[in-house]
Amino acid sequence: MGRHLISIQEEERSRVALELHDDLSQRLALLSLELDQASRRIPEIQKDFRMSIQGVRASVDDIFNTVQRVAYQLHPAKLDQLGLSASVISLCEEISRIHEIKITFRDRGCLSCLAKEVTHCLYRIAQESLRNVIKHSGSRKATVVLSAKGGVVSLSVSDSGRGFDLHSAQAKSGLGLTGMTERLRLVGGEISIVSNDRGTRIRVSMPTSGEQPKPKSLQYKLSPVLTGYSVRQC
């Protein structure tokens, strides 16, 4: 049921994103064009009116860009069309541009034969992990690594910023760990988090098939020295 609910959620995200991109975005683009044409027809003597029209057009363009960004965050079309690596690269570039941080991306191994559930799971965790870097670490650099070997695919997101009190973060649900572990549980994955005064690293791994192993329970292990956190199939 959990797998089915997440699948429905992703389908709804995709539908809303498509509606925003194909309908609202196109209408805003057309409105921007019409405002530009109207501005060109205003006589030079009415400069104030022309500037007002141009100001409205600039606002429309800003709304257009916001809608495009929201649509992409909901469900990037590249995820289905070009695959995981291209989508994560695009995510890194967008976050780097908006928040002015340097994100290094590395791709190791073949990532072209992943199950759909695995692709969506890894993308959402990369998205949430980079969001945590922006919100909590204070670091101006981050590294994202995707790798696949022996039927297992892994994602690592690390930074060199200030660490965090994992126990406090769990209490506040500020790091989105509940959502991460639930997604991973449904695809037979595991997560480990190490955070200290030298930075934070989140690493997840799962079968490329997305098939959950035979009945096993999740166990949480905390390392008080490194303020670490791990969820493993045991």
C-alpha positions in Angstrom: 0.0 0.0 0.0 2.8 2.4 0.8 4.5 1.8 -2.5 1.1 2.3 -4.2 0.5 5.6 -2.4 3.9 7.0 -3.3 3.3 5.9 -7.0 0.0 7.8 -6.9 1.7 10.8 -5.4 4.3 10.8 -8.2 1.7 10.5 -10.9 -0.2 13.4 -9.4 2.9 15.5 -9.2 3.5 14.7 -12.9 0.0 15.6 -13.9 0.1 19.0 -12.0 3.5 19.8 -13.4 2.3 19.1 -17.0 -0.7 21.3 -16.4 1.5 24.1 -15.2 3.9 23.8 -18.0 1.6 23.2 -20.9 -1.3 25.4 -19.9 -0.5 28.2 -17.4 3.1 28.7 -18.6 2.0 29.0 -22.3 -0.7 31.5 -21.4 1.7 33.6 -19.4 4.2 33.5 -22.3 1.4 34.7 -24.7 0.4 37.4 -22.3 4.0 38.6 -22.1 4.2 38.7 -25.9 1.0 40.7 -26.2 2.2 43.2 -23.6 5.5 43.7 -25.5 3.6 44.3 -28.7 1.2 46.8 -26.9 4.2 48.6 -25.5 5.8 49.0 -28.9 2.5 50.6 -30.2 2.5 53.3 -27.5 3.8 56.7 -28.8 7.1 58.0 -27.5 5.3 60.9 -26.0 3.6 58.6 -23.5 6.8 57.3 -21.9 5.2 56.8 -18.5 2.5 54.6 -19.8 5.0 52.6 -21.9 7.2 52.1 -18.8 4.1 50.9 -16.9 3.3 48.4 -19.5 6.9 47.2 -19.6 6.8 46.9 -15.8 3.7 44.7 -16.0 5.4 42.6 -18.6 8.5 42.1 -16.4 6.1 40.9 -13.6 4.5 38.5 -15.9 7.9 37.1 -17.0 8.8 36.7 -13.3 5.6 34.8 -12.7 6.3 32.6 -15.7 9.8 31.7 -14.4 8.3 30.9 -11.0 5.7 28.6 -12.5 8.3 26.9 -14.6 10.5 26.3 -11.5 7.5 25.0 -9.5 6.6 22.6 -12.3 10.1 21.3 -12.5 10.3 20.8 -8.7 7.0 18.9 -8.8 8.2 16.5 -11.5 11.1 17.2 -13.8 10.2 16.0 -17.3 13.9 15.0 -17.7 13.4 12.3 -15.1 11.2 10.3 -17.5 12.8 11.5 -20.8 16.5 11.5 -20.1 16.9 9.6 -16.8 18.3 10.1 -13.4 21.8 11.5 -14.1 20.6 14.3 -16.3 17.8 15.2 -13.9 20.2 15.3 -10.9 22.7 17.4 -12.9 20.0 19.8 -13.8 18.9 19.9 -10.1 22.4 20.7 -9.0 22.8 23.4 -11.6 19.5 25.0 -10.6 20.3 25.0 -6.9 23.8 26.2 -7.6 22.6 29.1 -9.6 19.8 30.2 -7.3 21.7 29.8 -4.0 25.2 30.6 -5.3 26.9 27.5 -4.0 29.3 25.2 -5.8 27.9 21.7 -6.3 30.2 19.0 -7.7 28.5 16.1 -9.4 30.0 12.7 -10.2 28.4 9.8 -12.0 30.0 6.4 -11.6 28.6 3.2 -13.2 25.6 2.5 -15.5 22.4 4.1 -14.3 20.3 3.4 -17.3 18.5 0.2 -16.1 17.0 1.4 -12.9 13.4 0.7 -11.9 11.1 3.7 -12.0 10.5 3.6 -8.2 14.3 3.7 -7.7 14.8 6.6 -10.0 12.1 8.6 -8.3 13.3 7.7 -4.8 16.9 8.7 -5.6 15.9 12.0 -7.2 13.6 13.0 -4.2 16.3 12.1 -1.7 18.9 14.2 -3.7 16.4 17.1 -3.8 15.8 16.9 0.0 19.5 16.4 0.9 20.6 19.5 -1.1 17.7 21.4 0.4 19.2 20.5 3.8 22.6 21.7 2.7 21.1 25.1 1.9 18.9 25.3 5.1 21.2 23.8 7.8 24.8 23.5 6.8 25.9 27.0 5.9 28.3 25.4 3.5 29.1 27.0 0.1 30.2 23.7 -1.4 28.5 20.3 -1.8 29.3 17.0 -3.6 26.8 14.7 -5.1 27.8 11.2 -6.3 25.7 8.6 -8.1 27.1 5.1 -8.6 25.9 1.6 -9.5 27.7 -1.7 -9.1 26.6 -5.3 -8.7 22.9 -4.6 -8.8 23.1 -1.9 -6.2 22.8 1.9 -6.8 24.0 4.5 -4.4 23.6 8.2 -3.8 25.9 10.3 -1.6 25.4 14.0 -0.8 28.1 15.6 1.4 29.0 19.1 2.5 31.8 20.7 4.6 29.5 23.0 6.7 28.5 22.8 10.3 27.0 19.6 11.5 23.8 19.2 13.4 22.3 17.5 16.4 20.6 14.6 14.8 18.5 13.8 17.8 17.1 17.4 17.7 16.6 17.2 13.9 14.7 14.0 14.3 12.4 15.6 16.9 11.7 18.5 14.6 11.5 16.5 11.4 13.5 19.3 9.9 15.7 17.1 7.7 12.9 15.1 6.1 14.3 11.9 7.4 10.9 10.3 7.9 10.1 10.7 4.2 13.5 9.5 3.1 13.3 6.3 5.2 9.8 5.5 4.2 10.7 5.8 0.5 13.8 3.7 1.0 11.9 1.0 3.0 9.6 0.5 0.1 12.4 -0.2 -2.4 14.6 -2.3 0.0 17.1 0.5 0.6 19.2 1.8 3.5 20.5 5.2 4.6 23.4 6.3 6.7 24.1 9.8 7.9 27.3 11.1 9.5 27.4 14.6 10.8 30.1 16.4 12.8 32.0 19.7 13.0 33.6 18.8 9.6 30.4 18.5 7.7 27.6 16.1 6.9 27.3 13.1 4.6 24.0 11.4 3.6 24.4 8.1 1.8 21.7 5.8 0.5 21.8 2.6 -1.4 19.2 0.1 -2.8 18.8 -2.6 -5.4 18.6 -1.3 -8.9 15.4 -3.4 -9.4 13.6 -1.6 -6.5 12.5 -5.0 -5.2 12.1 -5.2 -1.4 13.9 -8.1 0.3 12.0 -10.8 2.1 10.4 -9.7 5.4 13.0 -7.8 7.3 12.7 -5.1 9.9 14.3 -1.7 9.9 16.7 -0.9 12.6 18.1 2.5 13.6 21.7 2.9 14.7 23.0 6.1 16.3 26.6 6.9 16.7 27.0 9.4 19.6 30.6 10.2 18.6 29.9 11.1 15.0 26.3 12.1 15.6 25.6 9.4 13.0 22.3 7.8 12.0 21.7 4.7 9.9 18.7 2.7 8.8 19.6 -0.8 7.6 17.6 -3.8 6.5 18.4 -6.4 9.1 
